[in-house]
Amino acid sequence: MAEPPFEIPPIITYAVPGFVLLIIVEMLYIRFFKKGGRYETKDAATSLAMGLGNRVFGIAFGGFAVLVYYAVYQFRLFDLGWTWPVLVACFFAEDLAYYWFHRIAHERRWFWASHVIHHSSQHYNLTTALRQTWTGTLGLSFIFWLPLLYIGFPPLMVLMFQAISLVYQFWIHTEVVGRMGPLEAVMNTPSHHRVHHATNPKYLDANYAGVLIIWDRLFGTFIAEDEKEKPRYGIVSQLGTFNPFRVAFHEWIGIWRDVTRAKSPRDALGFMFGPPGWSPDGSRKTSASLKAEWAARQQAAATPAE
């Protein structure tokens, strides 16, 4: 049975008033207690503009992803109905699909061009959660969920858990909440996600979780927040602008510029699908090279002088 036996509410729409309330609460907490991060008016306004644009582009182009979902579903391997075991399995499968989407979005420049928007703020507060891409569907980010449809999970079930995951991830974009005890072992928490948003070489390429941190622990991408090293936020080459259109399209423009100047098809493919920062001569910095340099410095500092 592809159709749910119950009505699925517009989860994200219903969550918006809660988002607004929590942002106000966080602002007041930071203002009166002078801790838990900070807000900058222009930065917060840009994040809100990116969130609004995400909804507009979602309405304009999101239907294409849904059509592809249903097209793939026609060739499903199994007829999985709306039963509790299937719902539980879909929750875990969707969260795993998100992990791999998120990881590859950091490892391959084509997908990074859409995802970099979310990392472009140098602040870490609840408005940062709303700084979302305008080009995710056009950049084909939805393909990472297609295996779930091919297996036989109903499209509306997959879309429901995607919405639940997105809503869950809102509240972890804060410095107000510290460590959360035993939950840190299983769930994605503010502490884990602060590491993910950090530009410190120690923290790069880590904690891609959506709801569950277990995938990072399983696939070797988990790094715990170190109380001795406060995360620094943003991207390696900070944008230095609050212009929403530049935030939304700057990496796509960078790809176009590099590809049109490439000296060979191999270089063009590298600029499109290599790691962010890839260059033919290795002159640009990638996450891997930054981490390697940091590790070398750490080793040198730990080696006693003779």
HUBEL-V256598 format. One record per pair of residues at least 24 apart in sequence whose ideal C-beta (glycine too) atoms are under 10 Angstrom apart, sorted by the first residue. I is the first residue (numbers start at 1). J is the second residue. If there is no record, write none. Layout:
BEGIN
i:I j:J
i:I j:J
END
This chain:
BEGIN
i:1 j:79
i:1 j:80
i:1 j:81
i:1 j:82
i:1 j:83
i:1 j:86
i:1 j:154
i:2 j:70
i:2 j:73
i:2 j:76
i:2 j:79
i:2 j:80
i:2 j:81
i:2 j:82
i:2 j:152
i:2 j:153
i:2 j:154
i:2 j:155
i:2 j:156
i:2 j:157
i:3 j:81
i:3 j:82
i:3 j:154
i:3 j:155
i:3 j:156
i:3 j:157
i:4 j:81
i:4 j:82
i:4 j:87
i:4 j:154
i:4 j:156
i:4 j:157
i:4 j:160
i:5 j:81
i:5 j:82
i:5 j:83
i:6 j:82
i:8 j:156
i:8 j:157
i:8 j:159
i:8 j:160
i:8 j:163
i:9 j:160
i:9 j:163
i:10 j:163
i:11 j:159
i:11 j:160
i:11 j:161
i:11 j:162
i:11 j:163
i:11 j:164
i:11 j:166
i:11 j:167
i:12 j:55
i:12 j:58
i:12 j:162
i:12 j:163
i:12 j:164
i:12 j:166
i:12 j:167
i:12 j:170
i:13 j:55
i:13 j:163
i:14 j:163
i:14 j:167
i:15 j:163
i:15 j:164
i:15 j:166
i:15 j:167
i:15 j:168
i:15 j:170
i:16 j:51
i:16 j:55
i:16 j:130
i:16 j:167
i:16 j:170
i:18 j:167
i:18 j:170
i:18 j:171
i:19 j:51
i:19 j:126
i:19 j:127
i:19 j:129
i:19 j:130
i:19 j:167
i:19 j:170
i:19 j:171
i:20 j:48
i:20 j:126
i:22 j:126
i:22 j:129
i:22 j:170
i:22 j:171
i:22 j:173
i:22 j:174
i:22 j:176
i:23 j:47
i:23 j:48
i:23 j:125
i:23 j:126
i:23 j:127
i:23 j:129
i:23 j:130
i:23 j:170
i:23 j:174
i:24 j:126
i:25 j:126
i:25 j:176
i:26 j:125
i:26 j:126
i:26 j:127
i:26 j:171
i:26 j:173
i:26 j:174
i:26 j:175
i:26 j:176
i:26 j:177
i:27 j:125
i:27 j:126
i:27 j:127
i:29 j:174
i:29 j:176
i:30 j:125
i:30 j:174
i:30 j:175
i:30 j:176
i:33 j:176
i:35 j:175
i:35 j:176
i:36 j:124
i:36 j:125
i:36 j:174
i:36 j:175
i:36 j:176
i:36 j:177
i:36 j:178
i:37 j:123
i:37 j:124
i:37 j:125
i:37 j:126
i:37 j:128
i:37 j:173
i:37 j:174
i:37 j:175
i:37 j:176
i:37 j:194
i:37 j:233
i:38 j:123
i:38 j:124
i:38 j:125
i:38 j:175
i:39 j:123
i:39 j:125
i:39 j:126
i:39 j:127
i:40 j:121
i:40 j:122
i:40 j:123
i:40 j:125
i:40 j:127
i:40 j:242
i:41 j:242
i:42 j:241
i:42 j:242
i:43 j:120
i:43 j:121
i:43 j:122
i:43 j:123
i:43 j:125
i:43 j:127
i:43 j:128
i:43 j:131
i:43 j:242
i:44 j:121
i:44 j:123
i:44 j:125
i:44 j:126
i:44 j:127
i:44 j:128
i:44 j:130
i:44 j:131
i:44 j:242
i:45 j:127
i:45 j:242
i:45 j:244
i:46 j:120
i:46 j:121
i:46 j:127
i:46 j:130
i:46 j:131
i:46 j:239
i:46 j:241
i:46 j:242
i:46 j:243
i:46 j:244
i:46 j:246
i:46 j:247
i:47 j:117
i:47 j:118
i:47 j:120
i:47 j:121
i:47 j:123
i:47 j:125
i:47 j:126
i:47 j:127
i:47 j:128
i:47 j:129
i:47 j:130
i:47 j:131
i:47 j:132
i:47 j:173
i:47 j:242
i:47 j:244
i:47 j:247
i:48 j:127
i:48 j:130
i:48 j:131
i:48 j:244
i:49 j:130
i:49 j:131
i:49 j:242
i:49 j:243
i:49 j:244
i:49 j:245
i:49 j:247
i:49 j:248
i:50 j:117
i:50 j:118
i:50 j:120
i:50 j:121
i:50 j:127
i:50 j:128
i:50 j:130
i:50 j:131
i:50 j:132
i:50 j:133
i:50 j:134
i:50 j:244
i:50 j:247
i:50 j:248
i:51 j:127
i:51 j:129
i:51 j:130
i:51 j:131
i:51 j:132
i:52 j:130
i:52 j:132
i:52 j:134
i:52 j:244
i:53 j:117
i:53 j:131
i:53 j:132
i:53 j:133
i:53 j:134
i:53 j:135
i:53 j:244
i:53 j:245
i:53 j:247
i:53 j:248
i:54 j:117
i:54 j:118
i:54 j:130
i:54 j:131
i:54 j:132
i:54 j:133
i:54 j:134
i:54 j:135
i:54 j:136
i:54 j:248
i:55 j:130
i:55 j:132
i:55 j:134
i:56 j:134
i:57 j:132
i:57 j:133
i:57 j:134
i:57 j:135
i:57 j:136
i:57 j:137
i:57 j:138
i:57 j:248
i:58 j:132
i:58 j:133
i:58 j:134
i:58 j:136
i:58 j:137
i:60 j:134
i:60 j:137
i:60 j:138
i:61 j:134
i:61 j:135
i:61 j:136
i:61 j:137
i:61 j:138
i:62 j:136
i:62 j:137
i:62 j:142
i:62 j:159
i:63 j:137
i:64 j:137
i:64 j:138
i:64 j:140
i:64 j:142
i:65 j:136
i:65 j:137
i:65 j:138
i:65 j:140
i:65 j:141
i:65 j:142
i:65 j:143
i:65 j:145
i:65 j:146
i:65 j:155
i:65 j:159
i:66 j:137
i:66 j:142
i:66 j:155
i:66 j:156
i:66 j:159
i:67 j:155
i:68 j:137
i:68 j:140
i:68 j:142
i:68 j:143
i:68 j:145
i:68 j:146
i:68 j:149
i:68 j:155
i:69 j:142
i:69 j:145
i:69 j:146
i:69 j:148
i:69 j:149
i:69 j:153
i:69 j:154
i:69 j:155
i:69 j:156
i:69 j:158
i:69 j:159
i:70 j:149
i:70 j:154
i:70 j:155
i:70 j:156
i:71 j:146
i:71 j:149
i:71 j:155
i:72 j:143
i:72 j:145
i:72 j:146
i:72 j:147
i:72 j:148
i:72 j:149
i:72 j:150
i:72 j:151
i:72 j:155
i:73 j:146
i:73 j:148
i:73 j:149
i:73 j:150
i:73 j:151
i:73 j:152
i:73 j:153
i:73 j:154
i:73 j:155
i:73 j:158
i:74 j:149
i:74 j:150
i:75 j:149
i:75 j:150
i:75 j:152
i:76 j:148
i:76 j:149
i:76 j:150
i:76 j:151
i:76 j:152
i:76 j:153
i:76 j:154
i:77 j:150
i:77 j:151
i:77 j:152
i:78 j:150
i:78 j:151
i:78 j:152
i:78 j:153
i:79 j:152
i:79 j:154
i:80 j:148
i:80 j:151
i:80 j:152
i:80 j:153
i:80 j:154
i:80 j:157
i:81 j:152
i:81 j:154
i:81 j:157
i:82 j:154
i:82 j:156
i:82 j:157
i:86 j:152
i:86 j:153
i:86 j:154
i:86 j:157
i:87 j:153
i:87 j:157
i:87 j:160
i:87 j:161
i:89 j:148
i:89 j:151
i:89 j:153
i:89 j:157
i:90 j:148
i:90 j:151
i:90 j:152
i:90 j:153
i:90 j:154
i:90 j:157
i:90 j:158
i:90 j:160
i:90 j:161
i:91 j:157
i:91 j:160
i:91 j:161
i:91 j:164
i:91 j:165
i:91 j:211
i:91 j:212
i:92 j:161
i:92 j:211
i:92 j:212
i:92 j:214
i:92 j:215
i:93 j:145
i:93 j:147
i:93 j:148
i:93 j:151
i:93 j:153
i:93 j:157
i:93 j:158
i:93 j:161
i:94 j:145
i:94 j:148
i:94 j:153
i:94 j:157
i:94 j:158
i:94 j:159
i:94 j:160
i:94 j:161
i:94 j:162
i:94 j:164
i:94 j:165
i:94 j:210
i:94 j:211
i:95 j:161
i:95 j:162
i:95 j:164
i:95 j:165
i:95 j:168
i:95 j:188
i:95 j:209
i:95 j:210
i:95 j:211
i:95 j:212
i:95 j:214
i:95 j:215
i:96 j:144
i:96 j:147
i:96 j:148
i:96 j:210
i:96 j:212
i:96 j:214
i:96 j:215
i:96 j:218
i:96 j:219
i:97 j:143
i:97 j:144
i:97 j:145
i:97 j:146
i:97 j:147
i:97 j:148
i:97 j:158
i:97 j:161
i:97 j:162
i:97 j:165
i:97 j:210
i:98 j:144
i:98 j:145
i:98 j:161
i:98 j:162
i:98 j:165
i:98 j:166
i:98 j:169
i:98 j:208
i:98 j:209
i:98 j:210
i:98 j:211
i:98 j:212
i:98 j:215
i:99 j:144
i:99 j:188
i:99 j:208
i:99 j:209
i:99 j:210
i:99 j:211
i:99 j:212
i:99 j:213
i:99 j:214
i:99 j:215
i:99 j:216
i:99 j:218
i:99 j:219
i:99 j:221
i:100 j:144
i:100 j:145
i:100 j:147
i:100 j:208
i:100 j:215
i:100 j:219
i:101 j:136
i:101 j:141
i:101 j:142
i:101 j:143
i:101 j:144
i:101 j:145
i:101 j:208
i:101 j:210
i:102 j:141
i:102 j:144
i:102 j:196
i:102 j:207
i:102 j:208
i:102 j:209
i:102 j:210
i:102 j:215
i:102 j:216
i:102 j:221
i:103 j:144
i:103 j:205
i:103 j:206
i:103 j:208
i:103 j:209
i:103 j:215
i:103 j:216
i:103 j:219
i:103 j:221
i:104 j:141
i:104 j:144
i:104 j:208
i:105 j:133
i:105 j:136
i:105 j:139
i:105 j:141
i:105 j:144
i:105 j:208
i:105 j:276
i:106 j:196
i:106 j:204
i:106 j:205
i:106 j:206
i:106 j:208
i:106 j:221
i:106 j:275
i:106 j:276
i:106 j:287
i:107 j:205
i:107 j:208
i:107 j:273
i:107 j:274
i:107 j:275
i:107 j:276
i:107 j:286
i:107 j:287
i:107 j:288
i:108 j:272
i:108 j:273
i:108 j:274
i:108 j:275
i:108 j:276
i:108 j:278
i:109 j:251
i:109 j:254
i:109 j:255
i:109 j:258
i:109 j:270
i:109 j:271
i:109 j:272
i:109 j:273
i:109 j:274
i:109 j:275
i:109 j:276
i:109 j:277
i:109 j:278
i:109 j:286
i:110 j:139
i:110 j:140
i:110 j:141
i:110 j:251
i:110 j:252
i:110 j:255
i:110 j:271
i:110 j:272
i:110 j:273
i:110 j:274
i:110 j:276
i:111 j:136
i:111 j:139
i:111 j:140
i:111 j:141
i:111 j:143
i:111 j:144
i:111 j:273
i:111 j:276
i:112 j:139
i:112 j:235
i:112 j:251
i:112 j:255
i:112 j:275
i:112 j:276
i:112 j:277
i:113 j:139
i:113 j:249
i:113 j:250
i:113 j:251
i:113 j:252
i:113 j:253
i:113 j:254
i:113 j:255
i:113 j:256
i:113 j:272
i:113 j:276
i:114 j:138
i:114 j:139
i:114 j:140
i:114 j:141
i:114 j:248
i:114 j:251
i:114 j:252
i:115 j:139
i:115 j:141
i:115 j:251
i:115 j:276
i:116 j:235
i:116 j:239
i:116 j:247
i:116 j:248
i:116 j:250
i:116 j:251
i:116 j:252
i:116 j:254
i:116 j:276
i:117 j:235
i:117 j:239
i:117 j:244
i:117 j:247
i:117 j:248
i:117 j:249
i:117 j:250
i:117 j:251
i:118 j:173
i:118 j:197
i:118 j:235
i:119 j:196
i:119 j:197
i:119 j:198
i:119 j:199
i:119 j:233
i:119 j:234
i:119 j:235
i:119 j:236
i:120 j:233
i:120 j:234
i:120 j:235
i:120 j:238
i:120 j:239
i:120 j:241
i:120 j:242
i:120 j:246
i:120 j:247
i:120 j:248
i:120 j:250
i:120 j:251
i:121 j:173
i:121 j:197
i:121 j:233
i:121 j:234
i:121 j:235
i:121 j:238
i:121 j:239
i:121 j:242
i:121 j:247
i:122 j:197
i:122 j:199
i:122 j:232
i:122 j:233
i:122 j:234
i:122 j:235
i:122 j:238
i:122 j:239
i:122 j:240
i:123 j:173
i:123 j:175
i:123 j:197
i:123 j:233
i:123 j:234
i:124 j:173
i:124 j:174
i:124 j:175
i:124 j:190
i:124 j:193
i:124 j:194
i:124 j:197
i:124 j:198
i:124 j:231
i:124 j:232
i:124 j:233
i:124 j:234
i:125 j:173
i:125 j:174
i:125 j:175
i:125 j:176
i:125 j:233
i:126 j:170
i:126 j:171
i:126 j:172
i:126 j:173
i:126 j:174
i:126 j:176
i:127 j:173
i:128 j:170
i:128 j:173
i:128 j:174
i:128 j:193
i:128 j:197
i:128 j:233
i:129 j:166
i:129 j:167
i:129 j:169
i:129 j:170
i:129 j:171
i:129 j:172
i:129 j:173
i:129 j:174
i:129 j:193
i:130 j:170
i:130 j:173
i:131 j:173
i:131 j:244
i:131 j:247
i:132 j:166
i:132 j:248
i:133 j:247
i:133 j:248
i:134 j:244
i:134 j:245
i:134 j:247
i:134 j:248
i:134 j:249
i:135 j:248
i:135 j:249
i:135 j:251
i:135 j:252
i:138 j:252
i:139 j:252
i:161 j:210
i:161 j:211
i:162 j:210
i:164 j:210
i:164 j:211
i:165 j:209
i:165 j:210
i:165 j:211
i:165 j:212
i:166 j:210
i:168 j:210
i:168 j:211
i:168 j:212
i:169 j:193
i:169 j:209
i:169 j:210
i:169 j:211
i:172 j:196
i:172 j:197
i:172 j:209
i:172 j:211
i:173 j:197
i:175 j:230
i:175 j:231
i:175 j:233
i:178 j:225
i:178 j:227
i:179 j:224
i:179 j:225
i:179 j:227
i:183 j:213
i:184 j:213
i:184 j:224
i:184 j:225
i:185 j:213
i:185 j:214
i:185 j:217
i:186 j:211
i:186 j:212
i:186 j:213
i:186 j:214
i:186 j:217
i:187 j:211
i:187 j:212
i:187 j:213
i:187 j:214
i:188 j:212
i:188 j:213
i:188 j:214
i:188 j:215
i:188 j:216
i:189 j:213
i:189 j:225
i:190 j:225
i:191 j:224
i:191 j:225
i:191 j:227
i:191 j:231
i:192 j:216
i:192 j:222
i:192 j:223
i:192 j:224
i:192 j:225
i:193 j:225
i:193 j:231
i:194 j:225
i:194 j:230
i:194 j:231
i:194 j:233
i:195 j:222
i:195 j:223
i:195 j:224
i:195 j:225
i:195 j:226
i:195 j:229
i:195 j:231
i:196 j:221
i:196 j:223
i:196 j:225
i:196 j:231
i:197 j:231
i:197 j:232
i:197 j:233
i:197 j:234
i:197 j:235
i:198 j:223
i:198 j:225
i:198 j:229
i:198 j:230
i:198 j:231
i:198 j:232
i:198 j:233
i:198 j:234
i:199 j:231
i:199 j:232
i:199 j:233
i:199 j:234
i:199 j:235
i:199 j:236
i:199 j:237
i:199 j:238
i:199 j:287
i:199 j:290
i:200 j:226
i:200 j:229
i:200 j:230
i:200 j:231
i:200 j:232
i:200 j:233
i:200 j:290
i:200 j:294
i:201 j:236
i:201 j:287
i:201 j:289
i:201 j:290
i:201 j:291
i:201 j:292
i:201 j:293
i:201 j:294
i:201 j:295
i:201 j:297
i:201 j:298
i:202 j:226
i:202 j:229
i:202 j:231
i:202 j:291
i:202 j:294
i:202 j:295
i:202 j:298
i:203 j:229
i:203 j:231
i:203 j:232
i:203 j:291
i:203 j:294
i:204 j:236
i:204 j:286
i:204 j:287
i:204 j:288
i:204 j:290
i:204 j:291
i:204 j:294
i:205 j:275
i:205 j:286
i:205 j:287
i:205 j:288
i:205 j:290
i:205 j:291
i:206 j:287
i:206 j:291
i:235 j:276
i:236 j:276
i:236 j:277
i:236 j:284
i:236 j:285
i:236 j:286
i:236 j:287
i:236 j:290
i:237 j:276
i:237 j:277
i:237 j:284
i:237 j:285
i:251 j:276
i:258 j:284
END
